[in-house]
Amino acid sequence: MKNTYNLRSIAATAISQVLDNGQSLSTVLPELQRNINDKDKSLLQEICFGVLRYLPKLEWFISQLMEKPLTGKQRTLHYLIMVGIYQLLYTRIPPHAALAETVNGAVALKRPQLKGLVNGVLRSFLRQQVQLEERSSNNSSQYLHPSWLLSRLQGTYPDDWQSIVDANNQRPPMWLRVNSQHHSAQQYLELLEQDEIQAHLHPTHPSAIRLEEPTAVTRLPGFEEGWSTVQDVSAQGCAELLQPLDGEHILDLCAAPGGKTTHILELAPKASVLAVDIDEFRLKRVKENLKRLKQHASVVQGDGTKPEEWAQNQQFDRILLDAPCSATGVIRRHPDIKWLRRDSDINELAQLQAKILDAVWPYLKPGGTLLYATCSIMPEENSLQVQSFLAKHNDACLNDGTKAGLQVLPTATGGDGFFYARFKKQV
């Protein structure tokens, strides 16, 4: 049966909702994918993520091909043209098919009078593609980052900014966390190889495996039985550094979607875990993950700045705070972050993080451990946050062998950008 929808118009609509309405792709896509078949869902995701990854370059191409950009009610057609150029550049879709489907997108978007314009711009691009690509490699659009973020990266990481940008611009690797209650990483690697899935063990993270190519979870051995979980290797570092023990009372704060909650319970199956997050909708994912892994935790909706509303005066042996942050370490997984974030967000987020840290510290038992983590690479949210916290709390010290926490930068075949600081409350 022929599809009744035009995938390119849906992609243009999704991109419009991100860039013009400030919504995240992870919010927009599930809504738009409802009546789409699985094969097309993958293609829609590929196009949307790809356009947002290469946005400045695509904008530059359009500026060379059109005298003035489409604006106002015609703006979605501007994004439709981007969708077309992205397919021609970065997918294996035959040009004639990409062209025809994209031009038909103008009809689906109720702008049939602009079919000729879309067709003309895309055909011009095909004719001039080689020259345009050569010229695009010599301007600032090649970095694919907004200028404020590029400036921050260059200022903070004068020796590493280029490799950070390169890692951000690549498709992310797919990492698995092997459930040690079922198999060792080596045993699971052998199961993957039996199913002809190429993968590699991580040299230092004991449960981490990187797949050579991203794979549908339905192909992974025992996924529904809880044998493995999709989780970046840097995120796996959180529960490892927390070092949970059976019998302990542990708080996972800002817990959604539950990857760290379930990891804590894999390492300490007899721990008592309270998973708290402010987003009730995302807490459903925590419950789904716990159910798949046949684990139990108390799951509560609550504001990290107001633990008095949900902690019920209890104190915890360990607290994992994966704080709300700029997510500048996971741009390769969420390229829309580059266009949704603003320079001013960094200091606002740092203030929120400090507020949560100060609020939750009294709920840690003397002698207990609090692991502060972010998926950010900004010092204001990380090392400077740690220094500020230590200056305010005389009963806090770092016990991870660092002076201001551990910053991990994103690398092409490694983990995402992440930060960890392990505080101990002095007795």
Secondary structure, DSSP 4 states (H G I P E B T S, - for coil): ---SS-HHHHHHHHHHHHHTT---HHHHHHHHTTTS-HHHHHHHHHHHHHHHHSHHHHHHHHHHH-SS---GGGHHHHHHHHHHHHHHHHS-S-HHHHHHHHHHHHHHTT-GGGHHHHHHHHHHHHHHHHHHHHHHTTSGGGG-S-HHHHHHHHHH-TTTHHHHHHHHTSPPPEEEEE-TTT--HHHHHHHHHHTT--EEE-SS-TTEEEESS---GGGSTTTTTTSEEE--HHHHHHHHHH---TT-EEEEES-TT-HHHHHHHHH-TT-EEEEEES-HHHHHHHHHHHHHTT---EEEE--TT-GGGTSTT--EEEEEEE-----TT-TTT-TTHHHH--TTHHHHHHHHHHHHHHHHGGGEEEEEEEEEEES---GGGTHHHHHHHHHH-TTEEE-SS-SS-EEE---SSS---EEEEEEEE--
